[in-house]
Amino acid sequence: MRCIYCGHDDSKVLDSRPADDNFAIRRRRECLSCGRRFTTYERVENVPLVVVKKSGKRDIFDRNKLLTGLIKACEKREISLEQLESLVSEIERELMNEPEREISTEKIGELVMNKLQKVDPVAYVRFASVYREFKDVETFMKEIENLLKKTREGRQDP
């Protein structure tokens, strides 16, 4: 590792420890030429997720956009920000484990709805109404009927 002070090509590692919740390694180094110390971080290089929108436009996945959408869907509901952040992390982890680096908004939306349905049915319906672009009350009612049917089936399971 090149010294940031004198530019010498060699340094020794004095200390290594995990950083950023074990997603990086912090290394304390000492230059073998000038003796000054500096810190480096080693991280896994991630290939970014690309979201393919309905229009065909491609954007880098942004967890903050997902969190913002969930916050809006869960407004005035008994769901903490910590729960929502955990949900976003879970969704992001699942997307990162996909072999494809390009993921459609449809796939992300379905994944969000599956998770949200288990957390809060009202927030689920709110999210679904925007995501599925409900055009009328009838479509909205069909979604609620499907949700009620699933809820009843879930209660009947032993």
N, C-alpha and C positions, 0 to 999 in steps of 0.2 A: 504494500500500500504506500503510495507516494505521500511524503510529509507535506502538510499544508503550509508549513513555515519555510522550509529550505528546499523543498522539491526533491529530496533524496528518495530513492526508490525502495528503500528497505526500512521496515519498522518491526518491532516485536509487540505481540499482544500481551498486555499485563493482566487484563481481566475481561471475562466474557460473562454476560448475563442476559436472560430473556428481557424483552421490552415489548411494548404495545400488545399486551395480553398474549404473549407468546407468538406473535406474528412477525417478530423481528429479533435480532440478536444485537445487543449493544456491546461494542468492543472498545476497551480503553487501550490505546497504543502509545508506544514511545519510539521516536525516530532514533535510528542507530547512528545517525550522523550528528545531529544537533542536540539530541537528548530531550527535546520538547515533547510534551504529551498532547494527544488529541483523541477525539472519540469518533468512531465510525458506526454505522448501522448496516446490518445485512438483512435484506428482506427478500422474500420470494417474489419473483417477477410474475405479476398476474397479467394475463391477456384480458383486456377489458371486455365486458359483456356489451353487445350491441343490440339495442332494441329496434326491431323493425315495426314501424307503425303501419296502420291500415293504408295510408297514402303511399307506402313504399319508402318513405324517408327513414333514415337511420340515425339514431342518437346513442350516445354512450349511456348505459344504465346509470340512473341517479337514484340512490336509495332515499334521498330527501324528497323527491317528487312522490315516491310511493308513500312515504310517511305522511306527507301533506294530504294526499288523497284519503288515507285512512283516518287522519285527524278530522277531516271534514265529514266523513261518513259516520264517525263516532261522536260527533258533537252532541253535547248534553246527554251522553250515555255514561254509564258507570264503568268506563274503561280507562285505566291509567295510561299515561304516556309511556311508562316502563313496559306495560303490556304491549303497546303498539310498537315500540322499538324492538322488543323481543320478537314480535310477529314479523317485522320487516327483516330482522337478522335471519330468522328461520327461512323466509322466502328467498332472501339473497343467497343463503347457503345452498338451498336446493337448486337455484338457478346456476350458481357457480359450479355445481357438480354435474350439470348437463354437459354432454360431450360437445354440443354445438355452442359456438360463441355468439351466434346471432339468434335472438329469441323474439318471437312475435309478441305484440301487445296482447293478442288473444290468449296466448299461453300464460302470460303473466297475470292477466285479469282473471282467468279461470283459477289459477293457483291462489290468488288473493281471496277470491270468493269462497273457495273451499275452506280456507283457513278462517276467514271472517264468519262464516256460517256457524262454525263451532263456538266462536267467542261470543257473538251477539247477533241474534237474528234481525233486529231492527237495523243495525249498522250494515249488515249483509244486504238487506233490501235497498237501503240507501245507495250503497256502492253499486249494486247490480242495476239499479235504475239509471245511473249515469253511465256505467260501463256498457250495458246492453242497449242503451239509448231507447228506453221505453217511450213509445210514441203516443200511447193512450192509456186510459184507466184499465181497459180490458187486459192489456199485456201486463200491467202492474199487478192486477188481481190474480192472473195465472201464476205469476212468480210467487205470490204470497200463498196461494193454494198448494203449490208444489212444496214450499217450505213447511207448511202445516202438515202435509202428508208425511214428509220425512221426519218431522218432529214426533208425530203420532207413532210411526213405525219404530222410531228409536226408543220410545217409552215402552213398547210392547216386547222388545227384545229382553230376554232374561239376563 
